[in-house]
Amino acid sequence: MVNFNGTLTENPQFSPNNRGMFYGDAVFETLRYTGDKIAFWEDHYFRLMASMRILRMQIPMHFTPEYFQDELLKLLEACDLVGSPARLRLTVIRNEGGTYLPEDKGVFYYALASKLDNAFYILNDAPYEVELYKDHYLNADLLSTLKTANKLINVTGSIFAEENGFQNCLLLNTNKSVAEALNGNLFLVKGKTIKTPPLSDGCLRGIVRKQLIEIIEKLENYTLEESPISPFELQKADELFITNTITGIQPITKYRKKSYTNTVAKDLLGKLNAKVRLG
């Protein structure tokens, strides 16, 4: 079942002139529904609106937080997922017409839902090995921080990881700094310092990244740094972990010859779950 621009349907009619397919002219949000609410909904909504403004899309007046919440709930009801944890994807695409220059800067949307196993985040402590992906580089700019439909570096990097037996890859930006993972933001722990790349390095403006920054800044025992991470720092770290909306926190267990603990990741995951419950 799909919520296609406000209409529930099992057969959405996508035009072959869809600008999302033609040019990647679309933005999206991946959301986690706990069974009674969408986690960090306000942050997701405002990120989506900001992304649309940056891409010069015309935002309809009825695109309010309440409107989208109601439409997503309609979808969950149609999929028999109300009360069950679920993954939601909300995609906004510019209307068809034009070539690179749009004829119509208006938009439409569609949303999908699928079941998740757990309402809250569970730590996965299975082996999780990563490698640097060097075939392509992220631009250290504003567009790289958005969740657009242009994710070819993530696609090709995922294929590389699968072909070489890695669970994930870390992406470098054009300054050769480590910017993020294929599917989320990166955090590095060394002693009492927790580092994450700044948005100016081109990493995704992640929702869970934002939550963890707020959590860490309140901890007396740790210092947070938003600063570039060089590839050389990876093998000196005590912990590395990846964050995203669906997984929460994914500890990295190995990078090349270096193995990592997950003590800080476990502690932060508990605090993150508490924030989901309270938020």
Summary of the structure (lengths in Angstrom):
residues: 279
radius of gyration: 19.1
end to end distance: 28.1
largest distance: 54.9
contacts: 865
relative contact order: 0.14
helix: 29%
strand: 31%
